[in-house]
Amino acid sequence: MSDNGAFDIKEILSLLPHRYPFLLVDKVVACDHKTSIHAVKNVSVNEPIFTGHFPENPIFPGVLILEALAQAAGLLGFKITSSKPGSNDLYLFAGIDNARFKRQVLPGDTLNLHVTFEKERRGIWVFKGTADVDGELACSCDIICARREV
């Protein structure tokens, strides 16, 4: 881990249960372990989703942008609670509010995922998320997660 809280794919894999092709966070650029995380998803034309969405005009689906933001929120949740890899904690996607899409995300784009922790109440966590490409907003939303032990 670096001074800015960055971590690599090995630590991501130790915290999230997701695996290829559904792991949508490639690295964490910065994380303060309290309120915010900046993660990255590199969008490649080789991803299986592009065989059907859409073969002649590949566009990364909005629902997968939301999932990438939710995965970044889960990583932030693990850091806020100082959960150790292999713990029994799981962050489940419980809801999405105010989702807006402003720009298409295309193969070759680097999707910057910015998530901030807003509040927690009785195991329900609320985060704000934005995704951008080269500083241009692609998506914004409010993410609701439920923390559960498994």
C-alpha positions in Angstrom: 0.0 0.0 0.0 1.3 3.5 -0.8 1.0 6.7 1.1 -2.3 7.6 -0.7 -3.9 4.3 0.1 -3.5 2.8 -3.4 -3.6 -0.9 -3.8 -3.4 -3.4 -6.6 -5.4 -6.3 -8.0 -4.0 -8.8 -5.5 -5.6 -6.9 -2.6 -8.8 -6.3 -4.6 -9.1 -10.0 -5.2 -8.5 -10.7 -1.5 -11.4 -8.4 -0.5 -14.0 -8.9 -3.2 -15.6 -12.2 -4.0 -16.0 -11.2 -7.7 -13.9 -12.9 -10.4 -13.5 -12.6 -14.2 -15.6 -11.7 -16.1 -17.5 -9.9 -13.4 -14.7 -8.2 -11.4 -14.9 -4.6 -12.7 -12.2 -2.9 -10.7 -8.6 -3.2 -11.9 -6.8 -1.1 -9.3 -7.3 1.5 -6.6 -5.5 4.7 -7.2 -6.2 6.3 -3.9 -8.2 5.5 -0.7 -8.3 7.4 2.6 -9.8 4.4 4.4 -12.5 6.7 5.8 -14.6 8.5 3.3 -13.4 8.1 -0.3 -11.9 5.8 -2.9 -10.7 6.4 -6.5 -10.6 3.1 -8.4 -10.0 2.4 -12.1 -11.7 0.1 -14.6 -9.9 -0.3 -18.0 -12.4 -1.0 -20.7 -11.0 -3.4 -23.3 -12.6 -4.4 -26.6 -11.8 -8.0 -25.7 -14.4 -8.1 -22.9 -17.1 -10.7 -23.5 -19.9 -8.1 -23.1 -19.0 -6.5 -26.4 -19.9 -9.6 -28.4 -23.5 -8.7 -27.8 -23.6 -5.0 -26.7 -23.3 -4.0 -29.6 -21.1 -6.0 -32.1 -21.0 -3.1 -34.7 -20.9 -0.3 -32.1 -19.5 -1.5 -28.8 -20.7 0.5 -25.8 -19.9 -0.5 -22.2 -23.4 -1.0 -20.5 -24.6 1.5 -18.0 -25.6 -1.3 -15.6 -21.9 -2.5 -15.5 -20.7 1.1 -14.8 -23.1 1.0 -11.8 -21.8 -2.4 -10.8 -18.2 -1.1 -11.0 -19.1 1.8 -8.7 -20.8 -0.7 -6.3 -17.7 -2.8 -6.2 -15.6 0.3 -5.5 -18.0 1.1 -2.7 -17.6 -2.4 -1.3 -13.8 -2.0 -1.3 -14.2 1.3 0.6 -16.5 -0.4 3.1 -13.9 -3.0 3.8 -11.3 -0.3 4.4 -13.6 1.8 6.6 -14.2 -1.2 8.8 -10.6 -2.5 8.6 -12.0 -5.9 7.6 -9.2 -8.4 6.9 -9.0 -10.4 3.8 -10.9 -13.6 4.1 -13.3 -12.1 6.7 -17.0 -13.1 6.7 -18.1 -9.6 5.7 -19.9 -9.2 2.4 -21.3 -5.9 1.0 -24.5 -6.6 -1.0 -25.8 -4.2 -3.6 -29.2 -3.1 -2.0 -30.2 -0.3 -4.2 -29.4 2.5 -6.6 -30.9 6.0 -6.6 -30.5 9.0 -8.9 -28.6 7.2 -11.6 -27.7 9.4 -14.5 -25.7 8.6 -17.6 -24.0 11.5 -19.4 -21.4 9.9 -21.8 -20.9 6.6 -23.5 -18.0 4.5 -22.3 -16.2 2.8 -25.2 -13.4 0.2 -25.6 -10.1 1.8 -24.8 -11.5 4.2 -22.2 -10.2 4.3 -18.7 -13.2 4.6 -16.3 -12.3 6.5 -13.1 -14.6 5.4 -10.3 -15.0 7.9 -7.4 -17.0 6.8 -4.4 -17.6 8.7 -1.2 -19.1 7.3 2.0 -22.2 9.3 3.1 -23.7 7.4 6.1 -24.4 4.1 7.8 -27.4 3.0 9.8 -28.2 -0.5 11.0 -25.9 -2.1 8.5 -27.2 -0.1 5.5 -24.5 2.0 3.9 -25.0 4.9 1.6 -22.4 6.1 -0.9 -22.2 8.6 -3.7 -20.5 7.6 -6.9 -19.3 9.2 -10.1 -17.6 7.6 -13.0 -15.7 9.7 -15.5 -13.5 9.3 -18.6 -10.7 11.8 -19.0 -12.5 14.1 -16.5 -15.8 14.0 -18.4 -18.7 12.7 -16.3 -20.1 9.4 -17.6 -22.3 8.4 -14.7 -23.4 9.6 -11.3 -25.5 7.8 -8.7 -26.3 7.0 -5.0 -25.4 3.5 -4.0 -27.0 1.6 -1.2 -25.2 -1.4 0.2 -26.1 -3.8 3.0 -23.2 -5.2 5.1 -23.8 -8.8 6.1 -21.8 -11.6 7.7 -21.7 -14.8 5.7 
